[in-house]
Structure formats: structure tokens, C-alpha cells
């Protein structure tokens, strides 16, 4: 996908594209890594903060000490599976919103409070299918250190069809990073709606 802006933007190119693509019934949000990671963090809060032996040893922990450990998932498997089952039985919607309200502002290694509003969360829960949320969660669990970055800059929602697409934005001269390529490959493999948008502006402006 290629999109030509009418002029060279005086703000970040991701924000300029967000403003250009937004229309009635199809809002666009700049989310980068914040939305998917936050949804995972809220859905699986009880597993992430489960008092596993050695995971918490003082009161000021932002997250479990073994977060980057290869056995992070294995040590919490039953609790994580119980959290993910909510995506199958439909209880995930209310659970995520209740956790958002109850834990708002509490430090978490996944929840980006500064970038997450109740409005955005409500729309995301209506438009991102539970099957997709589970696939995103599975990939995050597959590599906490590397998979929490590289997610696309923008997400556009279709409020009528209850659907969405994620958009990685690249301005002139910008290239995909390795972690972004890995996410794109994963999404193609699992038929998740993610694409790259290469943004340009009128050629004559590049010399100014």
C-alpha cells in the first residue's frame, strides 16, 4: 500500500497518515506496541502477577523477575490457559474492562496506561475478533523480550463491520526493522490484518 500526503508533514509521518485515513465510522489510532501488549496484560493480569516462587521479592516490582526467563509461561501455564479460555467463552470483554477499571495506573510490564483510553479499549474489544487476540497473545508469550516490540504504528477500526486492520507506516527512506518483519510474517501466516503503508509526498517538496 502506498499513500501520498498532500504536503510534507510538520508532524510525525505516522500521525499525519492517521489524520488522513480517519473518517466517520473508521477511526484510526496511533498505538504502535501499546494496544496489543495492553490487551494481553489486562486479559492475563492474574497470571502475570501470580506469586510464583522467586518472581516477586520486594514490594516495588513492576513485573515478575522471571519475565524474560524461558520458563515464564511454563511456570504459569494453567493460569494463563484459564485467562485465554475467556476468549473462547466470551467473558473476555467484561473481564478486560473490569481489570482496566480496577488496576488503572498500577505498574505493569505490558499495560501502557498513558496510551490506553477506555474509548480505545472498548472499540478494540468490539472490532478485534477473539481468535485474533488469542493469536497475538500466543506470540507475545512465545518471546517476551523480543515480541513486545515491532507491532504496527496504526490501527483502523471499521465500526459498522466490527473489523480492523493494523498499519505499519514507512516514510521516504525508512525501512522495516527485523522485529517488524517477524510480526508481519507471523500475521501473514495466521491471516491477521496487518499491512505496510509506504508514505510519500510530492517529489518537488523533497528538495526543499
C-alpha positions, 0 to 999 in steps of 0.5 A: 500500500502506498499513500501520498500526503498532500504536503510534507508533514510538520508532524510525525509521518505516522500521525499525519497518515492517521489524520488522513485515513480517519473518517466517520465510522473508521477511526484510526489510532496511533498505538504502535506496541501499546494496544496489543501488549495492553490487551494481553496484560489486562486479559492475563493480569492474574497470571502475570502477577501470580506469586510464583516462587522467586518472581516477586521479592520486594514490594516495588516490582513492576513485573515478575523477575522471571519475565524474560526467563524461558520458563515464564509461561511454563511456570504459569501455564494453567493460569494463563490457559484459564485467562485465554479460555475467556476468549473462547467463552466470551467473558473476555470483554467484561473481564478486560474492562473490569481489570482496566477499571480496577488496576488503572495506573498500577505498574505493569510490564505490558499495560501502557496506561498513558496510551490506553483510553477506555474509548480505545479499549472498548472499540478494540474489544468490539472490532478485534475478533477473539481468535485474533487476540488469542493469536497475538497473545500466543506470540507475545508469550512465545518471546517476551523480550523480543515480541513486545516490540515491532507491532504496527504504528496504526490501527483502523477500526471499521465500526459498522463491520466490527473489523480492523486492520493494523498499519505499519507506516514507512516514510521516504527512506525508512525501512522495516526493522527485523522485529517488524518483519517477524510480526508481519510474517507471523500475521501473514501466516495466521491471516491477521490484518496487518499491512505496510503503508509506504508514505510519500509526498510530492517529489518537488517538496523533497528538495526543499 
